[in-house]
Amino acid sequence: MANGALINLVDWCKRERASLRQRLELMKAGKFRIGEKEVGREWVDKTPQSIDQVERSIAELEKILADCENR
């Protein structure tokens, strides 16, 4: 991968990680919730599942960034 493309990827990873961290903070503080209306049911809060997914995404981005720094 060309250095320019790698730099762009690293920059994107850092921006995405920052965005996800902000979203995670808001969800954990109860200021932002994720949910859906299921057929035959009221709105169902999916925030806990979303928090788990965001945490996994942040961890994956951190692995990518650490790998890039080690190269």
N, CA, C and O atoms as a GROMACS GRO file, in nm:
protein
  284
    1MET      N    1   0.086  -0.117   0.000
    1MET     CA    2   0.000   0.000   0.000
    1MET      C    3   0.090   0.123   0.000
    1MET      O    4   0.188   0.130   0.075
    2ALA      N    5   0.058   0.217  -0.081
    2ALA     CA    6   0.137   0.340  -0.089
    2ALA      C    7   0.125   0.417   0.043
    2ALA      O    8   0.023   0.410   0.112
    3ASN      N    9   0.232   0.488   0.077
    3ASN     CA   10   0.232   0.563   0.203
    3ASN      C   11   0.115   0.659   0.215
    3ASN      O   12   0.056   0.672   0.322
    4GLY      N   13   0.081   0.726   0.106
    4GLY     CA   14  -0.031   0.821   0.109
    4GLY      C   15  -0.162   0.753   0.144
    4GLY      O   16  -0.241   0.804   0.222
    5ALA      N   17  -0.184   0.636   0.084
    5ALA     CA   18  -0.307   0.562   0.113
    5ALA      C   19  -0.308   0.512   0.257
    5ALA      O   20  -0.412   0.514   0.323
    6LEU      N   21  -0.192   0.469   0.305
    6LEU     CA   22  -0.183   0.422   0.443
    6LEU      C   23  -0.208   0.536   0.540
    6LEU      O   24  -0.277   0.518   0.641
    7ILE      N   25  -0.154   0.652   0.511
    7ILE     CA   26  -0.177   0.769   0.597
    7ILE      C   27  -0.325   0.804   0.598
    7ILE      O   28  -0.380   0.836   0.703
    8ASN      N   29  -0.390   0.799   0.482
    8ASN     CA   30  -0.533   0.827   0.475
    8ASN      C   31  -0.612   0.726   0.557
    8ASN      O   32  -0.708   0.763   0.626
    9LEU      N   33  -0.574   0.599   0.551
    9LEU     CA   34  -0.642   0.495   0.627
    9LEU      C   35  -0.624   0.517   0.777
    9LEU      O   36  -0.720   0.505   0.854
   10VAL      N   37  -0.504   0.548   0.818
   10VAL     CA   38  -0.477   0.573   0.960
   10VAL      C   39  -0.556   0.694   1.008
   10VAL      O   40  -0.615   0.691   1.116
   11ASP      N   41  -0.559   0.799   0.929
   11ASP     CA   42  -0.637   0.918   0.966
   11ASP      C   43  -0.784   0.885   0.979
   11ASP      O   44  -0.850   0.930   1.073
   12TRP      N   45  -0.836   0.806   0.885
   12TRP     CA   46  -0.977   0.766   0.890
   12TRP      C   47  -1.004   0.684   1.016
   12TRP      O   48  -1.104   0.707   1.084
   13CYS      N   49  -0.916   0.591   1.048
   13CYS     CA   50  -0.932   0.508   1.168
   13CYS      C   51  -0.936   0.595   1.294
   13CYS      O   52  -1.018   0.571   1.383
   14LYS      N   53  -0.851   0.694   1.301
   14LYS     CA   54  -0.848   0.783   1.417
   14LYS      C   55  -0.977   0.865   1.428
   14LYS      O   56  -1.031   0.882   1.538
   15ARG      N   57  -1.025   0.915   1.314
   15ARG     CA   58  -1.151   0.993   1.317
   15ARG      C   59  -1.268   0.903   1.354
   15ARG      O   60  -1.354   0.943   1.433
   16GLU      N   61  -1.272   0.783   1.299
   16GLU     CA   62  -1.380   0.690   1.328
   16GLU      C   63  -1.379   0.650   1.475
   16GLU      O   64  -1.484   0.643   1.539
   17ARG      N   65  -1.260   0.624   1.529
   17ARG     CA   66  -1.248   0.588   1.670
   17ARG      C   67  -1.298   0.702   1.759
   17ARG      O   68  -1.369   0.677   1.856
   18ALA      N   69  -1.262   0.826   1.727
   18ALA     CA   70  -1.308   0.941   1.804
   18ALA      C   71  -1.460   0.954   1.798
   18ALA      O   72  -1.525   0.981   1.898
   19SER      N   73  -1.516   0.934   1.680
   19SER     CA   74  -1.661   0.942   1.662
   19SER      C   75  -1.731   0.833   1.743
   19SER      O   76  -1.832   0.860   1.809
   20LEU      N   77  -1.678   0.712   1.738
   20LEU     CA   78  -1.738   0.602   1.813
   20LEU      C   79  -1.726   0.623   1.964
   20LEU      O   80  -1.818   0.591   2.039
   21ARG      N   81  -1.614   0.677   2.007
   21ARG     CA   82  -1.596   0.705   2.151
   21ARG      C   83  -1.699   0.806   2.198
   21ARG      O   84  -1.754   0.794   2.307
   22GLN      N   85  -1.725   0.908   2.115
   22GLN     CA   86  -1.825   1.009   2.152
   22GLN      C   87  -1.963   0.946   2.158
   22GLN      O   88  -2.039   0.971   2.252
   23ARG      N   89  -1.997   0.865   2.059
   23ARG     CA   90  -2.127   0.797   2.058
   23ARG      C   91  -2.141   0.706   2.180
   23ARG      O   92  -2.246   0.702   2.243
   24LEU      N   93  -2.035   0.633   2.212
   24LEU     CA   94  -2.036   0.543   2.327
   24LEU      C   95  -2.061   0.621   2.456
   24LEU      O   96  -2.141   0.580   2.540
   25GLU      N   97  -1.992   0.732   2.472
   25GLU     CA   98  -2.009   0.816   2.590
   25GLU      C   99  -2.155   0.862   2.604
   25GLU      O  100  -2.212   0.859   2.713
   26LEU      N  101  -2.213   0.905   2.492
   26LEU     CA  102  -2.352   0.951   2.495
   26LEU      C  103  -2.449   0.838   2.528
   26LEU      O  104  -2.544   0.858   2.604
   27MET      N  105  -2.425   0.720   2.472
   27MET     CA  106  -2.514   0.607   2.501
   27MET      C  107  -2.502   0.565   2.647
   27MET      O  108  -2.603   0.538   2.712
   28LYS      N  109  -2.379   0.560   2.698
   28LYS     CA  110  -2.362   0.520   2.838
   28LYS      C  111  -2.420   0.621   2.934
   28LYS      O  112  -2.463   0.585   3.044
   29ALA      N  113  -2.423   0.748   2.895
   29ALA     CA  114  -2.480   0.854   2.978
   29ALA      C  115  -2.633   0.860   2.965
   29ALA      O  116  -2.698   0.936   3.036
   30GLY      N  117  -2.689   0.781   2.875
   30GLY     CA  118  -2.834   0.782   2.856
   30GLY      C  119  -2.885   0.897   2.771
   30GLY      O  120  -3.005   0.922   2.767
   31LYS      N  121  -2.794   0.967   2.704
   31LYS     CA  122  -2.833   1.082   2.622
   31LYS      C  123  -2.863   1.042   2.478
   31LYS      O  124  -2.914   1.123   2.400
   32PHE      N  125  -2.831   0.920   2.442
   32PHE     CA  126  -2.849   0.871   2.305
   32PHE      C  127  -2.888   0.724   2.315
   32PHE      O  128  -2.816   0.644   2.375
   33ARG      N  129  -3.002   0.690   2.257
   33ARG     CA  130  -3.048   0.552   2.264
   33ARG      C  131  -3.074   0.499   2.124
   33ARG      O  132  -3.106   0.574   2.031
   34ILE      N  133  -3.060   0.370   2.111
   34ILE     CA  134  -3.084   0.300   1.985
   34ILE      C  135  -3.200   0.204   2.010
   34ILE      O  136  -3.204   0.136   2.113
   35GLY      N  137  -3.292   0.200   1.918
   35GLY     CA  138  -3.403   0.108   1.934
   35GLY      C  139  -3.475   0.085   1.803
   35GLY      O  140  -3.441   0.143   1.700
   36GLU      N  141  -3.573   0.000   1.810
   36GLU     CA  142  -3.653  -0.027   1.690
   36GLU      C  143  -3.792  -0.071   1.732
   36GLU      O  144  -3.813  -0.124   1.842
   37LYS      N  145  -3.885  -0.050   1.644
   37LYS     CA  146  -4.022  -0.095   1.668
   37LYS      C  147  -4.034  -0.232   1.605
   37LYS      O  148  -4.023  -0.248   1.483
   38GLU      N  149  -4.057  -0.331   1.688
   38GLU     CA  150  -4.071  -0.467   1.639
   38GLU      C  151  -4.217  -0.494   1.610
   38GLU      O  152  -4.306  -0.437   1.673
   39VAL      N  153  -4.241  -0.581   1.516
   39VAL     CA  154  -4.378  -0.615   1.475
   39VAL      C  155  -4.456  -0.668   1.595
   39VAL      O  156  -4.413  -0.762   1.663
   40GLY      N  157  -4.570  -0.606   1.620
   40GLY     CA  158  -4.656  -0.648   1.729
   40GLY      C  159  -4.608  -0.605   1.866
   40GLY      O  160  -4.666  -0.645   1.967
   41ARG      N  161  -4.505  -0.524   1.872
   41ARG     CA  162  -4.451  -0.480   2.001
   41ARG      C  163  -4.426  -0.330   1.998
   41ARG      O  164  -4.426  -0.267   1.893
   42GLU      N  165  -4.406  -0.278   2.115
   42GLU     CA  166  -4.369  -0.137   2.128
   42GLU      C  167  -4.222  -0.122   2.087
   42GLU      O  168  -4.156  -0.218   2.046
   43TRP      N  169  -4.175  -0.001   2.099
   43TRP     CA  170  -4.036   0.029   2.071
   43TRP      C  171  -3.948  -0.051   2.167
   43TRP      O  172  -3.974  -0.055   2.287
   44VAL      N  173  -3.845  -0.115   2.114
   44VAL     CA  174  -3.755  -0.198   2.195
   44VAL      C  175  -3.618  -0.131   2.199
   44VAL      O  176  -3.559  -0.101   2.096
   45ASP      N  177  -3.569  -0.109   2.320
   45ASP     CA  178  -3.438  -0.045   2.340
   45ASP      C  179  -3.327  -0.145   2.306
   45ASP      O  180  -3.317  -0.251   2.367
   46LYS      N  181  -3.246  -0.109   2.210
   46LYS     CA  182  -3.133  -0.192   2.167
   46LYS      C  183  -3.000  -0.128   2.206
   46LYS      O  184  -2.894  -0.167   2.156
   47THR      N  185  -3.006  -0.031   2.296
   47THR     CA  186  -2.885   0.041   2.335
   47THR      C  187  -2.777  -0.050   2.393
   47THR      O  188  -2.661  -0.035   2.356
   48PRO      N  189  -2.810  -0.145   2.482
   48PRO     CA  190  -2.703  -0.231   2.535
   48PRO      C  191  -2.629  -0.309   2.425
   48PRO      O  192  -2.507  -0.324   2.430
   49GLN      N  193  -2.703  -0.359   2.327
   49GLN     CA  194  -2.640  -0.430   2.217
   49GLN      C  195  -2.554  -0.335   2.133
   49GLN      O  196  -2.447  -0.373   2.086
   50SER      N  197  -2.602  -0.213   2.115
   50SER     CA  198  -2.527  -0.113   2.040
   50SER      C  199  -2.398  -0.075   2.113
   50SER      O  200  -2.294  -0.055   2.050
   51ILE      N  201  -2.406  -0.064   2.244
   51ILE     CA  202  -2.287  -0.032   2.323
   51ILE      C  203  -2.182  -0.142   2.304
   51ILE      O  204  -2.064  -0.113   2.282
   52ASP      N  205  -2.226  -0.266   2.311
   52ASP     CA  206  -2.133  -0.379   2.289
   52ASP      C  207  -2.068  -0.371   2.152
   52ASP      O  208  -1.947  -0.389   2.139
   53GLN      N  209  -2.148  -0.343   2.050
   53GLN     CA  210  -2.095  -0.337   1.913
   53GLN      C  211  -1.997  -0.221   1.896
   53GLN      O  212  -1.892  -0.237   1.832
   54VAL      N  213  -2.029  -0.107   1.953
   54VAL     CA  214  -1.940   0.009   1.943
   54VAL      C  215  -1.808  -0.020   2.015
   54VAL      O  216  -1.701   0.016   1.965
   55GLU      N  217  -1.816  -0.084   2.131
   55GLU     CA  218  -1.694  -0.119   2.203
   55GLU      C  219  -1.607  -0.215   2.123
   55GLU      O  220  -1.485  -0.202   2.121
   56ARG      N  221  -1.670  -0.312   2.056
   56ARG     CA  222  -1.594  -0.405   1.971
   56ARG      C  223  -1.532  -0.332   1.853
   56ARG      O  224  -1.418  -0.361   1.816
   57SER      N  225  -1.604  -0.239   1.795
   57SER     CA  226  -1.552  -0.161   1.682
   57SER      C  227  -1.433  -0.076   1.724
   57SER      O  228  -1.333  -0.067   1.652
   58ILE      N  229  -1.443  -0.013   1.840
   58ILE     CA  230  -1.332   0.068   1.891
   58ILE      C  231  -1.210  -0.021   1.914
   58ILE      O  232  -1.098   0.017   1.878
   59ALA      N  233  -1.231  -0.136   1.972
   59ALA     CA  234  -1.119  -0.229   1.997
   59ALA      C  235  -1.053  -0.271   1.866
   59ALA      O  236  -0.930  -0.279   1.858
   60GLU      N  237  -1.132  -0.297   1.765
   60GLU     CA  238  -1.076  -0.336   1.635
   60GLU      C  239  -0.996  -0.221   1.573
   60GLU      O  240  -0.888  -0.243   1.519
   61LEU      N  241  -1.049  -0.101   1.580
   61LEU     CA  242  -0.976   0.015   1.529
   61LEU      C  243  -0.845   0.035   1.605
   61LEU      O  244  -0.743   0.071   1.545
   62GLU      N  245  -0.847   0.013   1.734
   62GLU     CA  246  -0.725   0.027   1.813
   62GLU      C  247  -0.621  -0.077   1.773
   62GLU      O  248  -0.501  -0.048   1.771
   63LYS      N  249  -0.665  -0.198   1.741
   63LYS     CA  250  -0.573  -0.302   1.693
   63LYS      C  251  -0.511  -0.261   1.559
   63LYS      O  252  -0.390  -0.276   1.538
   64ILE      N  253  -0.592  -0.210   1.472
   64ILE     CA  254  -0.543  -0.164   1.339
   64ILE      C  255  -0.441  -0.054   1.357
   64ILE      O  256  -0.334  -0.057   1.296
   65LEU      N  257  -0.472   0.045   1.441
   65LEU     CA  258  -0.381   0.157   1.463
   65LEU      C  259  -0.251   0.110   1.529
   65LEU      O  260  -0.143   0.158   1.492
   66ALA      N  261  -0.260   0.019   1.624
   66ALA     CA  262  -0.139  -0.033   1.689
   66ALA      C  263  -0.053  -0.108   1.588
   66ALA      O  264   0.070  -0.097   1.589
   67ASP      N  265  -0.117  -0.184   1.500
   67ASP     CA  266  -0.042  -0.257   1.397
   67ASP      C  267   0.029  -0.160   1.303
   67ASP      O  268   0.144  -0.184   1.264
   68CYS      N  269  -0.038  -0.052   1.267
   68CYS     CA  270   0.022   0.048   1.179
   68CYS      C  271   0.140   0.116   1.246
   68CYS      O  272   0.241   0.145   1.181
   69GLU      N  273   0.129   0.143   1.376
   69GLU     CA  274   0.238   0.208   1.449
   69GLU      C  275   0.360   0.116   1.462
   69GLU      O  276   0.473   0.163   1.466
   70ASN      N  277   0.334  -0.015   1.468
   70ASN     CA  278   0.443  -0.110   1.482
   70ASN      C  279   0.517  -0.138   1.352
   70ASN      O  280   0.622  -0.203   1.353
   71ARG      N  281   0.465  -0.090   1.242
   71ARG     CA  282   0.529  -0.115   1.111
   71ARG      C  283   0.629  -0.010   1.079
   71ARG      O  284   0.692  -0.016   0.973
   0.00000   0.00000   0.00000
